[in-house]
């Protein structure tokens, strides 16, 4: 979807406290974010998860439904979809997750982040095996 505006769109901030939250996370931050309570959302297709491995402990959602499921107050939203939810969004390469993180933050979910490079970056970084936080593990 492309948005068109008749006037330039600008944003100004009154202070650094009003600045938007970061939208991305690097693979080096992956384990720390999980340890700090972020919920990994695996947005890859079921076929990709079968072929390349699951992110165990992650919430696996269909990308087409994720915006509605993760937006607080949306019809059919998950019970855990709150404004203070901390989602770490993972797709194959990260591009669709970036779009989703932007839209979630625009809807008030400041804790939505996308993993730069997505699942491919996790594999390239050699991040395989279990994570210290219970309930989250991943494998190749």
VOTINU-655847 format. One line per 3 residues: number of its first residue (from 1); for each residue x, y, z of C-alpha. Coordinates in Angstrom, 2 decimals. Each point is the difference from the previous one (the first is absolute). Example, Ala and Ser with C-alpha at 12.3 -4.5 7.8 and 13.67 -1.06 7.14 Angstrom:
# VOTINU-655847
1 = 12.30/-4.50/7.80; 1.37/3.44/-0.66
END
This chain:
# VOTINU-655847
1 = 0.00/0.00/0.00; 1.30/3.46/-0.90; -1.12/3.13/1.78
4 = -0.16/3.34/-1.79; -0.23/3.37/1.71; -0.82/3.42/-1.48
7 = 2.40/1.73/2.39; 3.44/-0.96/1.29; -0.11/-2.19/3.08
10 = 2.28/1.13/2.79; 0.57/-1.10/3.56; 1.43/2.06/2.81
13 = 0.83/-1.01/3.53; -0.18/2.17/3.09; 2.77/-1.90/1.77
16 = 2.07/-3.13/-0.25; -2.52/-1.68/2.29; -2.60/0.48/-2.73
19 = 2.22/-1.54/-2.68; -1.27/-3.23/-1.54; 1.31/-3.31/1.23
22 = 2.57/-1.79/-2.15; -1.63/-2.16/-2.62; 2.79/-2.50/-0.69
25 = 2.13/-2.50/1.88; 3.28/-1.59/-1.05; 0.74/-3.71/0.30
28 = 2.47/0.87/2.77; -2.99/1.27/2.05; -2.18/-3.08/-0.60
31 = 0.81/-1.99/3.14; 0.01/3.06/2.24; -3.40/1.12/-1.21
34 = -1.45/-3.45/0.70; 1.63/-0.04/3.44; -1.59/3.42/0.63
37 = -3.48/-1.31/-0.84; -0.50/0.63/-3.71; -2.18/-2.54/-1.77
40 = 1.40/-1.25/-3.29; -2.63/-0.05/-2.75; 0.94/-2.34/-2.85
43 = -1.73/1.36/-3.10; 1.58/-2.38/-2.49; -2.26/-2.32/-1.94
46 = -0.75/-3.45/1.40; 1.91/-1.39/-2.98; 3.08/2.08/0.89
49 = -0.17/-1.11/3.63; -0.17/-3.66/-1.09; 2.85/0.41/-2.48
52 = 2.39/2.11/2.08; -0.97/-0.59/3.60; -2.34/1.49/2.52
55 = 0.70/2.67/2.56; -1.09/-2.07/2.98; -1.91/2.00/2.56
58 = -0.89/2.64/-2.58; -3.53/0.98/-0.81; -0.50/-1.21/-3.59
61 = -2.47/2.18/-1.90; -1.03/0.36/-3.61; 1.42/3.29/-1.24
64 = -3.32/0.97/-1.59; -1.79/-0.21/3.37; 2.75/1.34/2.27
67 = -0.92/3.70/-0.04; -3.54/-0.69/1.18; 1.10/-2.61/2.53
70 = 2.70/2.18/1.58; -1.88/3.34/0.03; -1.59/0.76/3.39
73 = -3.76/0.40/-0.19; -0.32/-1.41/-3.51; -2.78/-2.53/-0.54
76 = 1.56/-3.41/0.49; 3.19/1.38/1.57; 1.98/-2.36/2.20
79 = -0.51/0.45/3.73; 3.72/0.76/0.32; -0.28/2.81/-2.59
82 = 0.37/3.02/2.26; 1.58/3.42/-0.50; 2.92/-1.05/2.21
85 = 0.54/-3.34/-1.79; 3.56/-0.62/-1.15; 0.01/-1.83/-3.32
88 = 3.16/-1.06/-1.84; -1.21/-0.60/-3.56; 1.86/-2.47/-2.20
91 = -0.55/-0.69/-3.71; 2.31/-1.67/-2.50; 1.95/3.12/-0.90
94 = -1.48/2.62/2.32; -1.79/2.22/-2.53; -3.58/-1.00/0.78
97 = 0.78/0.09/3.72; 1.25/3.58/-0.38; -3.32/1.01/-1.59
100 = -1.93/-1.71/2.79; 2.12/1.58/2.77; -0.56/3.44/-1.51
103 = -3.76/-0.52/-0.14; -0.17/-1.39/3.53; 1.97/2.94/1.37
106 = -2.29/2.39/-1.91; -2.90/-1.70/1.81; 1.57/0.58/3.40
109 = 2.01/-3.21/0.55; 3.35/1.62/0.76; 1.65/-3.34/0.83
112 = -0.32/-1.42/-3.53; 3.41/-0.64/-1.60; 1.07/-1.86/-3.11
115 = 3.13/-2.11/-0.24; 2.32/1.52/-2.60; 0.74/-2.68/-2.59
118 = -2.66/-2.30/1.45; 0.44/-3.73/0.34; 2.79/0.00/-2.60
121 = 2.02/2.33/2.23; -0.52/-2.27/3.01; 1.36/-2.95/-1.96
124 = 2.89/2.03/-1.43; 0.92/1.11/3.53; 0.05/-3.63/1.11
127 = -2.79/0.54/2.48; -1.22/-3.54/0.42; -0.70/-1.94/3.15
130 = -1.87/1.00/3.12; -0.41/3.42/1.53; 0.40/0.46/3.75
133 = -3.59/1.16/0.46; -2.31/-2.93/0.64; -2.45/-0.69/-2.78
136 = 2.11/1.56/-2.74; 2.36/-2.05/-2.09; 0.85/-0.21/-3.63
139 = 1.74/-2.48/-2.21; 1.15/-0.40/-3.57
END
